[in-house]
Amino acid sequence: MNTNVKLEKWQNAQKRHRLSDKHVQMARELGLNPDKLGKIDNHKQETWKAPLPQFIEDIYFKRFKKTEPAHVKPIKELITDEKSKKEQKKIAKQEKRKVINSQVQTCLWFDNCAKEAAEFYCKVFKNGKILSENPVAVEFEINNTKFLGINGGDMYKPTEAVSLVVYCNTQEEIDYYWDSLTKDGGEESVCGWLKDKFGFSWQIVPFNISGLMTKPEVAKEMLKMKKIDIEVLKKYCQ
């Protein structure tokens, strides 16, 4: 029987036997059964039977050596609190399921340099941070996106078929990420693409790249570029 059902039984017993919140709590602490209080309730006013509240007080004192609980909470409040807890648990469970179902994380395969790569990326992206690490893998986060770096060895190599896209607001941002990611052994490619020193491909592009690419003359001009020059592209949008 769940807690809420038990509390509702006590609420019904309270009304049926006209018990105070204090006596309900004492009876609950004693482990009495709310459905069987009628057997001990002196509803017939029999002279040899103590009234139910008095009976509860007597056995409460015998059991706990005190006359009443230190703190009494009304049964209505207990029911409200329990319903609130149940609802909160339900919402938390739904949110957890939602996160589990929707979370996608990129896993990058490294030739036993995952920690070095994670530190490099976290330095390039100013809000980057390493979340956890062990000899096999490093989990890190850049721009609120989580990555998992695996020390897999030299079995697999990165390919241009998969690239990481950085959307930039200004030319200064494009210049920064381009220079940072190509240094120490990276390679420039064309149309805003590059490879970092670990062999992974990146696209460093303006936020409105999708709109720009709808214009044939802009797309044609971008193919001539390595690093994207926003000012040059704007000329074709006028």
N, C-alpha and C positions, 0 to 999 in steps of 0.2 A: 504494500500500500504506500503510495507516495505521500510526501509530507503535507501537501495541500489538502488532500482528501482527509487525512487525519485531523488537520486543523479544523476543517469544516465539520467533522463529526463532533469535535469539542465545542464548536460554536452552537451546534444544534443542542448538545447536552446542556450547555450553559442556559439556553432559553428554556429548555424543558424542565430543568431542575432549579431555575432561578438562582444560579450561582454567580458570584462576583468574579471579576477577572483574577483577583487574588486566589480565590479557591480553585478556579480552573487551572491556574499555573501550579498550585500546590499539588493538585490531583495528577497533573501531567508529570511533575517531577517524581511523584510516587509510583508512576507507571500504571495508574488505574486505567481501566477500559471504559471509554465514554459510552459505549453501547450497553454496559452492564451496571451503570450507576443506579438504574431503577431498582435493582435488587437490594441496594443498601439505603436508598432514599426513604425516609420516614414520611412518605406522602399520606399515610393513613393516620398519622399522629399517634402511633403506638407508644405508650408510656415507657416501655422498656428499651425503645430504640432512640438513639441520639439523632438529631437532625443531621442531614448530609453535610452541611458546612462544618458542624461541630465534629462529626466523625472524621472528616478530612483533616481538620486542625489537630485532632488528637493523635492520629497515626503519623501525621507530618512531624509533630514534636518528638514522638517516640523514635522516628527514623533519623531525623536530622538534628535533634536537640535545639531547635529554634522554633519560634512561633509562626514565622512567615518568611517568605523570600525577601532578599535584600532589595530586589528590584522587580516590579511587576509590569509586564507589557500586555495591553489589551489584546484579546484574541483576534479582534478585527484588524489591528495593526500587524499582527503576525501573519495573517492571511494575505494582507496587502503586500507586505515585504516578500513573502514567498512567491507570490505571483510576479512581482517585479524581478526577483532573482531568476525565476524561470524564463521570463521574457528576455532578460539580458543574456542568459545562457543560449537561448534560441538564436538571438541576433548574432552573438559571438560565433556560434557554430556555423551560421549561414555565411558570415563574413570569412571565416576560415576556409570553408568549402569554396567560396568564391575566389579567394586568393589562390588556393591550390589548383583550381580548375583553369584559372586564367594566366597564371604566372609562366612566362617563358624566359629562359636564361640562355645566353650565348656561351658556349664552351669552346675555348681556344686551345689547340694542341701545340705544345712547345717541345723543342728538343732539349729538355731538362734545364730550362731557364725561365720557368713560369714566374718565380718570385722576382727575378730581375725585370721581366717584362711588366709585371704588375706595378712595381715601383716606378718604372719608366712612365707608364700610362698615368699613374696617379700624380706624377710630377707635372706632366703635360696638362692634364685637366685639373684645374686648381681646387675643385671640390672632390677630387678623387680620394679614396681611402681603401686600405686593405681590411677586409672583414674577418677573414680567418685563413689559416695556412697550416699545411702539414707537408711532409716530404713528397707526397704525390700530387697535391693540388693546392691552389691559392684562389680564394674567392675575393674579388675586389669590386668596387663600385665607382663608376665615373659618370658624371651628369645624371645621377639618380638611376642609372642602369647597371644591373649586376652582371658580372662576368665570372666565369670559372676557368682558370688556367690550369691545364693538365701537363705534368711532366711525362709526356708519352714517349720520348725518344725521337729518333730520326726516321721512323717508319712512314710518317705522313708529312707532307709539306703544304703550306698555305697556297691557295689558288685565287686568281682574280675573279673566279666565279662567285666568290663571297666577299663582300666588302662592308666596311663600317662607314656610315654616313654621318658627317658632322655638319649641321645646318648653322650658318653664321649670319649675324645681323649686319656686320660691317666688313669693309675691306681689311680693316685692321685685324679682325678676328680670323679672316681667311689667311692673312699673312702669318699670323702667330701660329696657327695650327699647322700650316704648310711647312713652315721653317722648323717647328718643333718635332714634327713627325718624320721629316726627311733627314734630320741631322744624324750624325754618327753611323752612316751606312745605309740610310734609306734611299729610295729612288723616286724621282719624279716621273710621272706618266703623262697622259693627255686628258683634257676635258675635266680637270679637277681631281683626277685620280693620282694616288701615290702609293708607294709601299714603304712601311716603316722598316727599321733595321732587323725586325724579326720575321719579315716577309709577308706580313698581313697588309691587305689593301684597304685604303681609306678613300672616301670621297669628301672633299672639303668644298662645300657649295653654299650659295646664298639661300635664305629661306624660301624665296620665291622662284626657285629653280624650275618647278613644275610649270608655272605660268610662262616663264621665259622660253622653255623648250617647245612651247606651242607655236612659236614663230620660227619658220624655216631658216631665216637669215641669222637668227640668234644661235640656233643649233649648229649651223654651218660654221659660224665664227668660233664657237666654243671648241669645236674639233681642232682648231688651229692653236688653241691655248694649251698650256700645261696647267699652271695655277690660274684660277678664274680671276678675271679682272672685271669687277662689277661696272666700273665707269664705261668701259668699252662696250659692254653688253647693253647698257642703258641707251646708248646712241641708236641702237637698232630698235628700240621700243618707243622712240619718239614719233 
